[in-house]
């Protein structure tokens, strides 16, 4: 049926209100039939039309809906969008992502008496426990100047990556009602949880700055380097969140196994001790005779971001970094084996402890920046495509 109402069949409708060319045809409105059964009966018993058009729709009677959809560039609502289109849809919902993160942060400790203060107390208490065990009881702090700022900085920075991974591994299963109720890009959820941890890190850094200044560290322009470093770490965390969110949506074993992996990763990333100096430059230590292992540990992403932020915030760490000064074999040996040179402990702690800067670096500072950029870019791209590929499967089960 077109906008003229044409019906192709015996007794076709040639103009509104007329039937022509069939038994009992009607010449005009109100005209009498010249013989045969009533024209209404003929019209009812007429053969099916060859072509029928819906008024204003442009859909043929024998045209399949998928052909119609293809002709008009329509797609099923459940179809996975293209990678670039999906990225644009995530950007369009950036206000939802940040709003979701902020609301979750506010509600996280709403029932606790100390409220949001726990966001700072948790890493501080962890730092106190690690300092008691490793710094006081085991003496791991030997060879590390300014050990408390060193330790607290490492714990705060690693906690950002640790919590981003842990929460993202369960985010899809914890938000199944939301996923099934509303249509939105599922990537908003792992992104939102990384933003939650970033907001908590910013609050923790306010406390970290107070601790650093209280220990006599001066404020320098190097502090501004934490901005690009944190941006790169955030990109890396987003990539990890995408990967773990997809894995965690399929089976619960990921969230059960992840704490053990994360804990091992923490010990291998130099959070508690220095993998650049203490373990790599002192004879008899684990990494001294295994330079290949020392290299692998120092280029792991968590260790890179921790080292770069320590070097930006802590002058003692930056000036004691191997390679900071030109190589000096004698001074490097004095740092590595102070007892051989009969150096008193107070002289070592005040002066010789910085002689690690005269040793050859396992990984230089420029190389650390290169690895930081590489880890961030590769992880976020790989994680994005890995998560996007399973977009239509989230929420099923």
Secondary structure by P-SEA (a helix, b strand, c coil): ccccccccccccccccccccccccccccccccccccccaaaaaaacccccccccccccccccccaaaaaaaaccccccccccaaaaaaaaaaaaaaaaaaaaaaaaacccccccccccaaaaaaaaaaaaaaaccccccccccccaaaaaaaaaaaaaaaaaaaaaaaacccccaaaaaaccccccaaaaaaaaaaaaaaaaaaaaaaaaaaaaacccccccccaaaaaaaaaaaaaaaaaaaaaaaaacccccccaaaaaaaaaaaaacccccccccccccccccccccaaaaaaaaacaaaaaaaaaaaaccaaaaaaccccccccaaaaaaaaccccccccaaaaacccccccccccccccaaaaaaaaaaaaaaaaaaaaaaaaaaccccccc
